[in-house]
Amino acid sequence: MPELDWQDLFAAFALYLVFEGLMPALAPARFRESVRTLADLDDRTLRVIGLASMIGGALLLSWARS
């Protein structure tokens, strides 16, 4: 198993923050509407969305690192 590279971890987190900030910065009204829609979803649906997002991210990371 390769050693953890903290610089890569911090760079990935910084990139995550950039992407997370795009929607509220560019379209705050649409972002607020999206958050309201998410708040109305049941727990199971949110879990499925979260799991799909984690799996998709892990697959994308695996592909990018190969």
Helices and strands as residue ranges (DSSP letters): H 6-26, H 28-40, H 43-65
